[in-house]
């Protein structure tokens, strides 16, 4: 299923959009390149080079633009990847760090293109929002000590008495 919305992410790359898109499409299921446009003569980029790539990741549509070095990604924008279990957390964490990514705290990382991701275990949100503030606090304290999320450790911290 493709999700086409009025608003979609447009990612600016320093003339490595194809490499990035190929990487992301390989990481996420239900993903593909949809359309590619090229710079024309007398346009803002090198004639014939890829200008934009429309693609989908797990059904959500994105656009990548080969805009040049003017703008860089930072942590002010990140993509949240919901994972059902430790196996999924491990898979996405490893894949997104491949070839030069940087791990961060609390399930965050930067991939080799500088894009920030949050690799999250889905039940963690409910734990952190639990009406029992002690349980929520234990889960939060456990998470704050982690890089990649450890599902068993989060479950243990949350359940402790």
Secondary structure as UniProt FT lines:
FT   STRAND          10..13
FT   HELIX           17..27
FT   STRAND          32..38
FT   TURN            41..42
FT   TURN            47..48
FT   STRAND          50..57
FT   TURN            58..59
FT   STRAND          60..66
FT   TURN            69..70
FT   TURN            75..76
FT   STRAND          78..83
FT   HELIX           86..97
FT   TURN            98..100
FT   STRAND          102..103
FT   TURN            106..107
FT   STRAND          108..110
FT   TURN            112..113
FT   STRAND          116..121
FT   HELIX           123..128
FT   HELIX           133..144
FT   HELIX           151..159
//
